[in-house]
Amino acid sequence: MFEGFKVLFVEDDSTVRSSLGQALRLAGLELQAFVSAEEALRHVVPGLQGIVISDVRLPRMDGLALLKEVRRIDPDIPVTLITGHGDVPLAVEAMHAGAYDFIEKPFMTERFVETAIRAMEMRVLRVAVETLRSQLQEKAGIETALLGQSPAMMQLRAQVLMLAATSADVMIVGETGCGKELVARCLHDHSRRRDRHFVAINCAGLPDSLLESELFGHEAGAFTSASKRRIGKIEHANGGTLMLDEIESMPLAFQAKLLRVLQERKVERLGSNDEQPVDIRVIAASKTDLLEMSRRGSFRNDLYYRLNVAVLNLPPLRERREDVPLLFQHFVLQAATRYEREAPALSGEHLHNLMAYDWPGNVREVRNAADRFVLKLENGQGPSAQPAPTGPMTLTQQMDVIERALIESALKQHEGCPSGVVESLGIGKKTLYEKLRRHNITIKDFR
């Protein structure tokens, strides 16, 4: 259940050390037993995959001093202290010093084991979250913008980088919230046009009466309220990139004018007879099937084929669920910084719910859920308080969800290379292959 994690147990009484150690082993916990705190402390390192349980009364360094040293090394390592009967002030001091829990002698062995298991559960989940954070920090270049290690996202990043190096116009198709503008910005930022303007205009956000002036600009006196010349969005994007979001909502009359601009690369301001040459790259974005709209006559057929040079199809989040934990953790860290709050720990049940949910609002909905999570506006059970469709999860099921997601992420990152995976996850090859067999994961699917 806790493979790779261990209990550092400190007890100077050999009889007690032996009997309690045997109880921990029978519960499935890996154990390292020590006679002194000094000896145990040599095995405590930042990111330790394990917990510490120690008696308070020890020769030389006592349990409280050990607790303070462990917290100095890594404050997230749970430390449980065993206190003598009547040592209530010691127990209070231990909790104030940051102990995970304390157990007062005499105690039942079952209580001791239960406390150890709870502490280990918390540690395993904390390490899983820290692994996700470290994956985020290792991202570079385009991976910092287009997050995810699913095959669909890896292919999308490759396509974006390939198209960015060209001058081809691009059409981006994807559901609401998939990140169409983010992809458009990546195309611009990785192109030779990166030092010029990126101009985005939402065709659905402007009334017809303003759309023509916004796009093409106007001369002074072109209409009643035109008191001075105004450069339009197309001309402003000269040398850079023009993004036309929700292009499917553009009226047919303006589609004809846009088509001329795309063909001639010239724009004529309202009230002018002069054409201004423009060097622009056009990125059109749509959440609907433009070909079907053109067949129905609600979108110009010739404009569709003019735009249909290079097409990027953005996958909805429900088709790349393995990317959800990384995205959610990314937005949690952003929200914590923005709201000046501590990033909450992600529980196994919450992680399960995140991956089981369909995310109809896609990445935008994940960002909102992360904000609510940081602001504590959720009950901790998952996005929009959605219960897990399979009901409450056992600890083993929760750990399986986390473990599978981390293994698949590492396989994608290292393109199915076992040596790279075992190094990044800190496990042996034999352990990796056992986990692959248990989760029914095939390495060749990631090559």
C-alpha positions as CSV (number, residue, x, y, z in Angstrom):
1,M,0.0,0.0,0.0
2,F,2.8,2.4,0.9
3,E,5.6,1.0,-1.3
4,G,8.7,3.0,-1.1
5,F,7.6,4.8,2.1
6,K,9.0,3.9,5.5
7,V,8.5,4.6,9.2
8,L,11.6,5.9,11.1
9,F,10.9,4.5,14.6
10,V,12.9,5.7,17.6
11,E,12.7,3.7,20.9
12,D,15.5,3.0,23.3
13,D,13.7,0.1,25.0
14,S,14.6,-3.0,22.9
15,T,11.5,-4.9,24.0
16,V,9.1,-2.1,23.1
17,R,11.0,-1.4,19.9
18,S,10.7,-5.0,18.8
19,S,7.0,-5.5,19.6
20,L,5.8,-2.2,18.1
21,G,8.1,-2.7,15.1
22,Q,6.5,-6.1,14.5
23,A,3.0,-4.5,14.7
24,L,3.9,-1.9,12.1
25,R,5.4,-4.6,9.8
26,L,2.2,-6.7,10.1
27,A,0.2,-3.6,9.1
28,G,2.2,-3.5,5.8
29,L,4.5,-0.6,6.8
30,E,8.3,-0.7,6.0
31,L,10.3,0.0,9.1
32,Q,13.7,1.4,10.1
33,A,14.1,1.2,13.9
34,F,16.7,3.2,15.9
35,V,17.9,3.3,19.5
36,S,18.7,7.0,19.5
37,A,17.3,10.3,17.9
38,E,20.8,11.1,16.7
39,E,21.0,7.9,14.7
40,A,17.5,8.4,13.2
41,L,18.2,12.1,12.3
42,R,21.0,11.0,9.9
43,H,18.3,9.4,7.7
44,V,16.0,12.5,7.7
45,V,16.3,14.4,4.4
46,P,14.1,17.0,2.6
47,G,11.4,15.2,0.7
48,L,11.8,12.0,2.9
49,Q,9.3,9.3,1.7
50,G,8.2,8.4,5.2
51,I,7.2,9.5,8.7
52,V,8.9,9.7,12.1
53,I,7.6,8.1,15.3
54,S,9.7,8.7,18.5
55,D,9.5,8.2,22.2
56,V,9.9,11.6,24.0
57,R,12.1,10.2,26.8
58,L,15.4,9.4,25.2
59,P,19.1,9.6,26.3
60,R,20.9,12.7,25.0
61,M,18.6,14.2,22.3
62,D,15.0,13.7,23.3
63,G,11.9,13.4,21.1
64,L,11.0,17.1,21.3
65,A,14.5,18.1,20.1
66,L,14.2,15.5,17.3
67,L,10.8,16.9,16.3
68,K,12.3,20.4,16.0
69,E,15.2,19.2,13.9
70,V,12.9,17.2,11.6
71,R,10.7,20.2,11.1
72,R,13.8,22.4,10.3
73,I,14.8,19.9,7.6
74,D,11.3,19.4,6.1
75,P,8.3,20.8,8.0
76,D,6.0,18.5,6.0
77,I,7.3,15.3,7.4
78,P,4.7,14.0,10.0
79,V,6.2,13.4,13.4
80,T,4.3,11.4,16.1
81,L,5.6,11.4,19.7
82,I,5.0,8.9,22.4
83,T,4.7,10.4,25.8
84,G,4.6,8.9,29.3
85,H,1.5,8.7,31.4
86,G,0.6,12.2,32.9
87,D,3.0,14.1,30.5
88,V,0.2,16.4,29.4
89,P,2.4,19.5,29.3
90,L,4.9,17.7,27.1
91,A,2.1,16.6,24.8
92,V,0.8,20.2,24.5
93,E,4.4,21.5,23.9
94,A,4.8,18.8,21.2
95,M,1.6,19.8,19.3
96,H,2.6,23.5,19.5
97,A,6.0,22.6,18.1
98,G,4.2,21.0,15.1
99,A,3.9,17.3,15.9
100,Y,1.4,15.4,13.8
101,D,0.1,13.6,16.8
102,F,1.1,12.2,20.2
103,I,0.3,8.9,21.9
104,E,0.1,8.6,25.7
105,K,1.4,5.5,27.4
106,P,-0.1,3.0,28.1
107,F,-1.8,2.6,24.7
108,M,-3.3,-0.2,22.6
109,T,-1.2,-1.5,19.8
110,E,-4.1,-0.9,17.4
111,R,-4.2,2.8,18.3
112,F,-0.4,3.0,17.6
113,V,-0.8,1.4,14.2
114,E,-3.8,3.5,13.2
115,T,-1.9,6.7,14.0
116,A,1.0,5.6,11.9
117,I,-1.2,4.7,9.0
118,R,-3.0,8.1,9.1
119,A,0.3,9.9,9.2
120,M,1.6,7.8,6.3
121,E,-1.5,8.5,4.2
122,M,-1.0,12.2,4.7
123,R,2.7,11.9,3.8
124,V,2.1,9.9,0.6
125,L,-0.5,12.4,-0.7
126,R,1.8,15.3,0.2
127,V,4.7,13.8,-1.8
128,A,2.4,13.2,-4.7
129,V,1.4,16.8,-4.8
130,E,5.0,17.9,-4.5
131,T,5.9,15.7,-7.4
132,L,3.2,17.5,-9.5
133,R,4.7,20.8,-8.4
134,S,8.2,19.8,-9.4
135,Q,6.9,18.7,-12.8
136,L,5.4,22.2,-13.2
137,Q,8.7,23.9,-12.3
138,E,10.7,21.8,-14.7
139,K,8.6,22.9,-17.7
140,A,10.3,25.2,-20.1
141,G,9.5,27.1,-23.3
142,I,6.2,26.3,-24.8
143,E,5.5,23.7,-22.1
144,T,5.0,26.5,-19.6
145,A,2.1,27.8,-21.6
146,L,0.5,24.6,-23.1
147,L,0.6,22.3,-20.1
148,G,0.1,18.6,-20.3
149,Q,1.9,15.4,-21.1
150,S,-1.0,13.6,-22.8
151,P,-0.3,12.4,-26.4
152,A,-2.8,15.0,-27.7
153,M,-1.0,17.9,-26.0
154,M,2.5,16.7,-27.0
155,Q,1.3,16.6,-30.6
156,L,-0.3,20.0,-30.3
157,R,2.9,21.6,-29.0
158,A,4.8,20.1,-31.9
159,Q,2.3,21.4,-34.4
160,V,2.4,24.9,-32.9
161,L,6.2,25.1,-33.0
162,M,6.2,23.8,-36.6
163,L,3.5,26.4,-37.7
164,A,5.1,29.2,-35.8
165,A,8.1,29.0,-38.0
166,T,6.0,29.6,-41.1
167,S,3.8,32.6,-42.3
168,A,0.8,30.4,-42.8
169,D,-2.6,31.6,-41.6
170,V,-4.0,29.2,-39.0
171,M,-7.5,28.1,-38.0
172,I,-8.0,26.9,-34.4
173,V,-11.0,24.8,-33.6
174,G,-12.0,23.8,-30.1
175,E,-14.8,23.9,-27.5
176,T,-15.3,26.9,-25.2
177,G,-12.6,27.1,-22.6
178,C,-10.0,24.9,-24.4
179,G,-7.5,27.8,-24.6
180,K,-7.8,28.9,-28.2
181,E,-6.4,32.4,-27.5
182,L,-3.5,30.9,-25.5
183,V,-2.6,28.7,-28.5
184,A,-2.8,31.7,-30.8
185,R,-0.4,33.6,-28.5
186,C,2.0,30.7,-28.5
187,L,2.0,30.8,-32.3
188,H,2.8,34.5,-32.2
189,D,5.4,34.3,-29.4
190,H,7.4,31.6,-31.1
191,S,7.3,33.2,-34.5
192,R,9.5,35.9,-36.1
193,R,6.6,38.3,-35.5
194,R,7.0,38.1,-31.7
195,D,8.4,41.7,-31.4
196,R,5.3,43.2,-33.2
197,H,1.7,43.4,-32.0
198,F,-0.5,40.5,-31.2
199,V,-4.1,41.9,-31.8
200,A,-7.1,39.8,-30.6
201,I,-10.6,40.8,-31.4
202,N,-13.7,38.9,-30.4
203,C,-16.1,39.0,-33.4
204,A,-19.1,38.1,-31.1
205,G,-18.3,40.8,-28.6
206,L,-18.9,43.8,-30.9
207,P,-22.1,45.0,-32.4
208,D,-22.3,45.1,-36.2
209,S,-22.3,48.9,-36.2
210,L,-18.8,49.0,-34.6
211,L,-17.2,45.9,-36.1
212,E,-16.3,47.5,-39.4
213,S,-14.7,50.5,-37.8
214,E,-12.8,48.3,-35.3
215,L,-11.4,46.1,-38.0
216,F,-10.8,48.5,-40.8
217,G,-10.5,51.9,-39.1
218,H,-11.9,55.2,-40.4
219,E,-11.0,58.6,-41.6
220,A,-12.1,61.8,-39.9
221,G,-15.7,62.6,-41.0
222,A,-16.4,59.1,-42.3
223,F,-19.5,59.2,-40.1
224,T,-21.2,61.5,-37.6
225,S,-19.1,60.7,-34.5
226,A,-15.8,60.2,-36.4
227,S,-14.0,63.4,-35.3
228,K,-10.5,62.1,-36.2
229,R,-8.7,59.3,-38.0
230,R,-8.6,55.9,-36.3
231,I,-6.4,53.0,-37.2
232,G,-8.3,49.7,-37.2
233,K,-7.2,46.4,-35.6
234,I,-6.1,45.0,-39.0
235,E,-3.7,47.9,-39.7
236,H,-2.6,48.0,-36.0
237,A,-1.5,44.3,-36.4
238,N,0.8,45.2,-39.3
239,G,4.0,43.1,-39.0
240,G,2.4,41.0,-36.3
241,T,-0.5,38.7,-35.7
242,L,-4.3,39.3,-35.9
243,M,-6.5,36.8,-34.0
244,L,-10.2,36.7,-35.0
245,D,-11.9,34.9,-32.1
246,E,-15.4,33.4,-32.6
247,I,-15.2,34.1,-36.3
248,E,-18.3,32.0,-36.9
249,S,-20.3,35.0,-35.5
250,M,-19.0,37.5,-38.0
251,P,-21.9,38.8,-40.2
252,L,-21.8,37.6,-43.9
253,A,-21.3,41.2,-45.2
254,F,-18.1,41.6,-43.2
255,Q,-16.9,38.2,-44.2
256,A,-16.7,39.4,-47.8
257,K,-14.6,42.4,-46.8
258,L,-12.3,40.2,-44.6
259,L,-11.9,37.8,-47.5
260,R,-10.6,40.6,-49.7
261,V,-8.1,41.7,-47.0
262,L,-6.8,38.1,-46.7
263,Q,-6.4,37.8,-50.5
264,E,-4.9,41.2,-51.2
265,R,-3.2,42.0,-47.8
266,K,-4.5,45.5,-48.1
267,V,-7.0,47.4,-46.0
268,E,-9.2,50.4,-46.8
269,R,-10.3,52.6,-44.0
270,L,-13.9,53.8,-43.9
271,G,-14.2,57.1,-45.7
272,S,-10.9,56.6,-47.6
273,N,-10.2,55.6,-51.2
274,D,-6.6,54.6,-50.5
275,E,-5.6,51.1,-49.6
276,Q,-3.0,50.5,-47.0
277,P,-0.7,47.4,-47.4
278,V,-0.6,45.2,-44.3
279,D,1.7,42.3,-43.5
280,I,-0.3,40.2,-41.0
281,R,-0.7,36.7,-40.0
282,V,-4.3,35.8,-39.4
283,I,-5.4,33.3,-36.8
284,A,-9.1,32.5,-36.8
285,A,-10.7,30.7,-33.9
286,S,-14.0,28.9,-33.8
287,K,-15.9,26.7,-31.5
288,T,-18.2,25.3,-34.2
289,D,-17.7,23.4,-37.5
290,L,-17.2,26.1,-40.1
291,L,-17.5,23.6,-43.0
292,E,-21.0,22.6,-41.8
293,M,-21.9,26.3,-41.4
294,S,-20.7,27.0,-45.0
295,R,-22.8,24.1,-46.3
296,R,-25.8,25.7,-44.6
297,G,-25.0,29.1,-46.0
298,S,-24.3,30.8,-42.6
299,F,-20.6,31.1,-43.3
300,R,-19.0,32.0,-46.6
301,N,-17.6,29.0,-48.4
302,D,-14.8,30.9,-50.1
303,L,-13.7,32.4,-46.7
304,Y,-13.7,29.0,-45.1
305,Y,-11.4,27.6,-47.7
306,R,-9.2,30.7,-47.5
307,L,-8.8,30.1,-43.8
308,N,-8.6,26.3,-44.0
309,V,-4.8,26.3,-44.7
310,A,-3.5,25.0,-41.4
311,V,-6.0,23.7,-38.8
312,L,-5.3,23.0,-35.1
313,N,-7.9,21.0,-33.3
314,L,-7.8,21.5,-29.6
315,P,-8.8,18.3,-27.6
316,P,-11.5,18.8,-24.9
317,L,-10.2,18.1,-21.4
318,R,-12.4,15.0,-21.0
319,E,-10.3,13.4,-23.7
320,R,-7.0,14.0,-21.9
321,R,-7.9,13.5,-18.2
322,E,-4.3,12.6,-17.3
323,D,-3.5,16.3,-17.7
324,V,-6.0,17.5,-15.1
325,P,-3.8,17.1,-12.0
326,L,-1.0,19.1,-13.5
327,L,-3.3,21.8,-14.7
328,F,-5.2,22.0,-11.4
329,Q,-2.0,22.2,-9.4
330,H,-0.7,24.9,-11.8
331,F,-3.8,27.0,-11.3
332,V,-3.8,26.4,-7.5
333,L,-0.3,27.8,-7.3
334,Q,-1.3,30.8,-9.4
335,A,-4.4,31.5,-7.3
336,A,-2.4,31.2,-4.0
337,T,0.0,33.8,-5.3
338,R,-2.8,36.1,-6.6
339,Y,-4.9,35.9,-3.4
340,E,-1.9,35.9,-1.1
341,R,-2.9,32.6,0.5
342,E,-1.2,29.3,1.2
343,A,-1.8,26.6,-1.5
344,P,-4.0,23.9,0.2
345,A,-2.9,20.3,0.1
346,L,-4.7,18.1,-2.5
347,S,-6.4,15.0,-1.0
348,G,-6.6,11.7,-2.8
349,E,-10.3,11.9,-3.0
350,H,-10.2,15.3,-4.5
351,L,-7.7,14.2,-7.0
352,H,-9.9,11.3,-8.0
353,N,-12.9,13.6,-8.4
354,L,-10.9,15.9,-10.6
355,M,-10.0,13.1,-13.0
356,A,-13.4,11.6,-13.0
357,Y,-15.2,14.8,-13.8
358,D,-16.0,15.6,-17.5
359,W,-15.0,19.4,-17.3
360,P,-17.6,20.7,-19.9
361,G,-16.0,24.2,-19.4
362,N,-12.6,22.7,-20.1
363,V,-9.4,24.5,-18.9
364,R,-11.3,27.6,-18.0
365,E,-13.5,25.6,-15.6
366,V,-10.3,24.0,-14.1
367,R,-9.0,27.5,-13.4
368,N,-12.2,28.5,-11.7
369,A,-12.3,25.3,-9.6
370,A,-8.7,25.9,-8.5
371,D,-9.6,29.5,-7.4
372,R,-12.5,28.2,-5.4
373,F,-10.3,25.6,-3.8
374,V,-7.7,28.2,-2.7
375,L,-10.5,30.5,-1.4
376,K,-12.0,27.5,0.4
377,L,-15.3,27.9,-1.4
378,E,-15.5,24.2,-2.0
379,N,-16.2,21.4,0.4
380,G,-12.9,19.7,-0.6
381,Q,-14.7,16.9,-2.5
382,G,-13.9,18.0,-6.0
383,P,-15.0,20.4,-8.7
384,S,-18.2,22.2,-8.0
385,A,-18.7,19.8,-5.1
386,Q,-19.3,17.0,-7.6
387,P,-19.3,13.6,-5.9
388,A,-17.1,10.9,-7.4
389,P,-19.3,8.9,-9.8
390,T,-18.1,5.6,-8.4
391,G,-18.8,6.6,-4.8
392,P,-16.4,7.0,-1.9
393,M,-12.9,5.6,-2.6
394,T,-10.8,3.4,-0.4
395,L,-7.2,4.5,0.3
396,T,-5.9,1.9,-2.1
397,Q,-8.1,3.3,-4.9
398,Q,-7.0,6.9,-4.1
399,M,-3.3,5.9,-4.3
400,D,-3.9,3.9,-7.5
401,V,-5.3,7.1,-9.2
402,I,-2.3,9.2,-8.1
403,E,0.3,6.5,-8.9
404,R,-1.1,5.7,-12.3
405,A,-1.2,9.5,-13.2
406,L,2.4,10.0,-12.1
407,I,3.7,6.9,-14.0
408,E,1.9,7.8,-17.2
409,S,3.1,11.4,-17.0
410,A,6.7,10.2,-16.5
411,L,6.3,7.7,-19.4
412,K,5.1,10.5,-21.7
413,Q,7.9,12.8,-20.6
414,H,10.6,10.2,-21.3
415,E,8.9,8.8,-24.4
416,G,8.5,5.4,-22.8
417,C,12.2,5.0,-21.8
418,P,12.2,2.9,-18.6
419,S,15.6,4.2,-17.4
420,G,14.4,7.8,-17.5
421,V,11.1,6.9,-15.7
422,V,12.8,5.1,-12.8
423,E,15.2,7.9,-12.4
424,S,12.5,10.6,-12.3
425,L,10.2,8.6,-10.0
426,G,13.0,7.4,-7.7
427,I,12.1,3.7,-8.0
428,G,13.8,0.5,-9.2
429,K,13.2,-1.1,-12.6
430,K,11.6,-4.2,-11.0
431,T,9.2,-1.9,-9.0
432,L,8.3,0.0,-12.2
433,Y,7.5,-3.2,-14.2
434,E,5.4,-4.5,-11.3
435,K,3.4,-1.3,-11.2
436,L,3.0,-1.3,-15.0
437,R,1.6,-4.8,-14.8
438,R,-0.7,-3.9,-11.9
439,H,-2.1,-0.8,-13.7
440,N,-2.2,-2.5,-17.1
441,I,0.0,0.2,-18.7
442,T,1.9,-0.7,-21.9
443,I,5.2,1.1,-22.4
444,K,5.0,0.9,-26.2
445,D,1.9,3.1,-26.2
446,F,4.2,6.0,-25.1
447,R,6.9,5.6,-27.7
